[in-house]
Amino acid sequence: MSRGRRPRAGRASSLTAVGPAPVAASARVPVTPVAVPSAEPGTRAVRLLVRGPSGAPVPGATLLPPRPTQRASTAPRGL
């Protein structure tokens, strides 16, 4: 890249942030948001607590799938 030129998100790279899509949409630069589920972790935690005393096996970790929203800062696949 030549001196004085800025890289542009969405061409050769993606700019991502963890947070709600409306906040990313209001950013000065294009940002690809990855939503954080707010209610789901609590719901799963209560289910595990209720299952725990009964002797049912409880997982050591629970992974939630990321929920990205593609925007102008999302680079094409394969770059």
Buried (B, 14 or more C-beta within 10 A) or exposed (E): EEEEEEEBBBEEEBBBEEBBBEEBEEBEEBBBBBBEEEEEEEEBEEEEEEEEEEEEEEEEEEEEEEEBBEBEBBBEEEE
